[in-house]
Amino acid sequence: MDRYKIVFVCRETPNSIEGLKGFSKGEYYEGRSFNGLYEVNAKWGSGAESKLISKKLFDDYFELIENESLVKTPA
């Protein structure tokens, strides 16, 4: 298990000036967070280059989803 793994939702489509391409409003994505920075990629695990961004820039466009809300209870 990757303790730095995060799941986040795009609240607003980033403009291309920040170099954040491929993100769409309302979509969920995976990434990593460590040392106050966020590693994001619209196609996580595809081998495409990730972008390392600050918390402020992350908060401008994305919202972190808490891990507890992703855990499903057995039926």
C-alpha angles and dihedrals in degrees: 000000000000107000091197095055117119137183119212141172126225109241095180130013107254118236116242093247091081090051093242104137130171099029118129129197113260095016124123122231140179128230144135135265127200138147092008093303131108126219108205136176128170089221103037113195095018094107092249116137116272125221122229110213139174124257090250093055090044091052091050093063110012141051122212115234114217114240093230091065090056096056111097121209118232117260 
